[in-house]
Amino acid sequence: MRKGTSLLSGVRKHSVLWLMLLPVLIYFIIFSYLPMCGIWLAFTRFDFRLGFFKSPFVGFDNFRYLFESGIFFRLLRNTVLYNAAFILCGNMMQVICALFLNDLGNRRFVKTSQSLIFLPYFISYVLVGLFSYALFNVDNGLINTTLRSLGLEEYNFYLEPNAWPFIIVAVQVWKGLGYGSVVYLSVMSSFDQEIYESARIDGATKWQQVRKLTLPMVKPTFMLLVMFNLGSILKGQFQLFYQLVGNNGLLFNTTDIIDTYVYRSLTVNFDIGMGSAAGVFQSVFGCALVLIVNALVRRHDKDLALF
Amino acid sequence: MKAGMIGQVRPDKGTASFKLIGYSFMSLVTLICFIPFWLIIVASISDEKTILVEGFKLWPQVFSLDAYRSIFSDAGPLMKAYAVTMFITALGTLLGLLLTAMTGYVLTRQDFKARNKVSFMIYFTTLFSGGVIPSYILMVKYLDLKNSLWALVLPCVLSPWNIFLMRNFMKSIPSSLVEAARIDGAGDWQVFTRVILPLSKAGLATIGLFLALNYWNDWYHASLYITKEELYPLQYMLYRMLSNAEYMKQAAEAGLFLGTETLPSETLKMATALVVTGPILLAYPFVQKYFVKGVMIGSVKG
């Protein structure tokens, strides 16, 4: 009773603030919280005409099928391995680029380089797909054109499932390099310059400064970013995979991730129940992972935890 | 500057090799980041027949503006898509900025008791989500937004990340300014519009640009919710053009005949891609610093 009146008086006291917040609260309730009830769909054989409430309940059948058909294992393996590669390769390249950008003297070079490295972040994945077409297609892609002009045999990437893990990881690292190196640069610029000064006076070379000073000081940030990225290891980069590979079934064994499977089950196969089951698995275990990672970080250092 | 100074004072082998490797490595990385753009630009101003025979090259073998000529001779659909994209970008960015700024402001008010609860409610949506399929069914079956431009605006208008970024920007505004305005009799809304907004220009610019970029590059929501050709935004139009070309090519190779429609030429694809991306590339040099700022502030926490 008392709590209710205090909430009410709080609303009255800050009525304008609540009014400003209202559209946002409604937005999140409709577009984020309402769809959470959609988990139910994973336990039904969804029929669009019958809708959410009347579609027949089938228990864990969708999950059972996903597991027994082996689809699930493939999706999980691909999603996790790709993300692990993205996280490790991506962060390592970002640290290396930030190191050099931070320490190379020529300001003009650094500025130009940083601008161009950041450029891929700004383009749509449709364009990324076109880039990969212009590089890799067998008829007139740059790589095959070059191979032919050197008298070598052409290589049809779009028939080779084993080529794509490398391409996809490279493209993802390429697209995120500018963003990530700015993050690391901002960390490096906060380091105390006096330490470097005294190292220089002691005759430390650039390499020694990097190895003994910068890298150890970057390490906590690196570990933290890797940890939090690991928390979202079940979330796939849908746009990247879909624009590079699309619905090319030949490549699915090495390129199909949970997100592309869910999208296809919605737009191509119309198998809502199955797609929902894969999605629910992703949401539930993804959430659990973030909580675990956060708890680990929190135990290590309370200030670094997200919540 | 500091490296140059040291180089003069105490030139040593380690620093020289650091510079040599650093400059070559970064030159290579920079080149790799830029080559795809170059490849597309060159292809778009090349002669179609030469490309079909010799493939894409890093330098135009035979120069030709035919692709651009053919785009602008039949510019109707492209102009329509431009109008759609500009409409959703403008509407979404303005609406998103207003809502994000209001929320950011309320969440910085120390006397607003429900602050943490509301923050958590917003934050929780990043931890757990219903996923694509429930959202799709909600949008199509229950909100009836199939083939509505709202289906392109609403899904990207608010993001927890933007809200917390805005809150971080606004935290740096001294609360004494807010207090002073309130003593002068300003209500919460006046404080927001007269004090907070004018002082948040950097934050508004950064988040506005993030929002605008996101809307401009969106093809995904159009692929889910838009089936009418006259409502295609730019990126989705480009995507349809590319995927149809691929489909028709495969069908032709398999010996199927799919009507008399001709394949879009390679140069036309490239030129269209550039026309579609053009505004981003043109604006890029001027807006880049806002993004860098946003990334730096966002990376501090949250």
Interface residues (C-beta under 8 A of the other chain):
Chain A: G10 H14 V16 L17 M20 L21 P23 V24 L25 Y27 F28 I30 F31 S32 Y33 L34 P35 M36 C37 G38 I39 L41 F48 G51 F52 I96 C97 F100 L101 D103 L104 G105 N106 R107 F109 T112 S113 S115 L116 I117 F118 L119 P120 Y121 F122 I123 S124 Y125 V126 L127 G129 L130 F131 Y133 A134 L135 D139 N140 G141 L142 N144 T145 R148 W174 L177 G178 Y179 V182 V183 S186 V187 Y196 R200 G203 T205 K206 W207 Q208 V210 F238 Q239 Q243 G246 D259 V262 Y263 S265 L266 T267 I272 G275 S276 G279 V280 Q282 S283 V284 G286 C287 V290 L291 L306 F307
Chain B: M1 K2 A3 G4 I6 G7 R10 D12 K13 G14 T15 S17 F18 K19 G22 Y23 F25 M26 S27 V29 T30 I32 C33 F34 P36 F37 L39 I40 A43 I51 L52 E54 G55 F56 K57 L58 L99 M102 T103 Y105 V106 R109 D111 F112 K113 A114 V118 F120 M121 I122 Y123 T125 L127 F128 S129 G130 G131 V132 I133 P134 S135 Y136 I137 L138 K141 Y142 L154 P155 V157 L158 I163 G187 D188 W189 F192 L213 W216 N217 D218 W219 Y220 S223 L224 Q235 Y236 L238 Y239 L242 S243 E246 E266 K269 M270 A273 V276 T277 I280 Y284 P285 Q288 F291 V292 V295 M296 S299 V300 G302
